[in-house]
Amino acid sequence: MNIDEIPLTTIDGKQTNLGAYGGVKLIVNVASRCGLAPQYEKLEELQKTYGERGFTVLGFPSNQFLQELGSEEAIQEYCSTTWGVTFPMFEKVRVNGRSQHPLYTELVKVEDGAGKAGKVKWNFEKFLITADGEIHRFRPTVEPDAPEIVGLIEASLAR
């Protein structure tokens, strides 16, 4: 299946898919109670900086590492009031294991900069899909505004 056609459900229950977002996409598995949650601020900055040019951050809450709030409503409220998140958020998903969301079944096949594919290691792992459909993987400690991520966004938007 084409990754853009995988069915997704937004945090408020609407059906969609990645294709609806076109352009350049940064997919991130997020968790409200994670020590990396301050990355929300940088993710939102990327959205504000590049959103009008065809870039979208897509947040996928996951309680896989036991650090996410209990309900979609609580997650939505936390993200908007604490970090001012305006980018699209989705229902909670499993990023690893038997009940892994089909999107992550595809994403985890992608190698990171060290040539390693496989399981999502922690919250805030990032997958950048360029305008031509190429997927780049960045581990959780790589900040959203890291030069390697921003460089790929700008290069892809310039095409």
Secondary structure, 3 states (H helix, E strand, C coil): CCHHHCEEEECCCCEEEHHHHCCEEEEEEECCCCCCCCHHHHHHHHHHHHHHHCEEEEEEECCCCCCCCCCHHHHHHHHHHHHCCCCCEECCCCCCCCCCCHHHHHHCCCCECCCCCCCCCCCCCEEEECCCCCEEEECCCCCCCCHHHHHHHHHHHHC
